[in-house]
Amino acid sequence: MPWPLDGPELALALYREYAHPRALVDETGALVAFGEYYFKPPATVRFARLIVAPNRRGQRLIDTLIDRLAADAARHRTSDTLELAVFGDNSPAKRAYLRLGFIPRQDVLSDAILTMQRHP
């Protein structure tokens, strides 16, 4: 997803009937991070489209975003697993997810996309 999007272009790009979006904004109201989650049977919460504004990366905003997404999901349904996917060449994101307790799933490893899970 390109950065930044706004107005109708943003609403259209972000809409998914089954997803639950969350945005983080700064004190000026500018969008600084976005992500969403959806429920994957039987008891997994899948985080998707996680993105932090390029000028705000490295400030641990992903921690806040994932915490808020997980808390929101927990209010709606109990889950055994939190899951996300990350591009294999995105080393900063992989380090952040490892720091947050996500571990790679060995059975679905690929060069292009890595699936990672955490148990709440």
N, C-alpha and C positions, 0 to 999 in steps of 0.2 A: 504494500500500500504506500503510495508516495506521500511525502510530507511537504507542506501542510495541505490539508483539504479544509474547505469551509463551506458554510451555507448548504444549498441543496446538493452539491456534489458530495459533501461529507455525509449527509443523511442517507443519500442513495448508496454510497459505498459501504456504509456501516450496517445497513438493515439486513437482518437475517431473522426469519420468523422464530427460529428455535433458540437463538442466542440471547444471552443476558449481558449487555454491554456496560462498561464502566469507564469513565473518563476522569482524569486528574487535571485540574486547572491550577494555574498559579494565582497570585494575589491580584493580577490584572485581569484575570478571566481567560488568559490564553491557555489553549490546550497544550499540556506537557506530556501526557501519557494516555494510552488507550489500551484496553483489552476487553475480552469477553469470555464467558464460559458457557458451556452447555453440558447437559447430563448425558452420559454414555452408559447404557445398561451393562451390567446390573447396578453397579454402585460407584461409578467413576465420574468425577468432575473434570472435564477437559477444558483447559485454558487455550484460547486461540487469539490470533491476531494481536499479540502483545507488541507494543511499540512505544518507545520513548523518544521525545523530540531530540534530534541530534545535538542541539546545544545544551541539553539537560542530562545527557548520558553520563554515567560515572557518579551520579549523585544519589544512588540507591533508590530512585523513584520506583524501580521495578519491585522492590520489597513492599512498598506501600500499596502498589497496584495489586500484586498477588495477594497480599493480606486482605485487602478489601474485597477482591473477587471471591476468595475462599470463604470469608465471613458471610458474604451475601448468599453464596451457594448453600452454606450450612444452615441458613435460616429457612431455606426451601426444602432441603432434602439431606438426609444423612448419606455420607459417602465413605468408602473404604480407601479410595485412592484419588490423589490429585495428579493430573497428567498434562503434559505439554509437549510440543515438538519445537525443535530449533534447527536451523540450518547448520549442517556440519562444519561449515567454515566460519561460523559466527562465534569466535572464541570468547569475546567479552560476555556475550549472553550466556554461553555455556558455563563460564566461571561464576556468573551471578546465580544461575539456577543451582549449581552444585553447592554454592555457599548457602542457599536457601533450603538445602536438604533434598533436592531432587537428584535421583540417580538414573543413569542410563539403563534402559531395558535392553538386556542382551539379546533377546529373541527378535527384536525388530530393528536392529542396527542397520543403517545403510550409510553410504558415503555422503549422500546429499542431505538427508534429514535424520535427526536423532530424536527418538522418543524418550522422554524422561518422566519419572514418577516419584511421588512422595506420598507417604502414608500419614494422614493427619493425627 
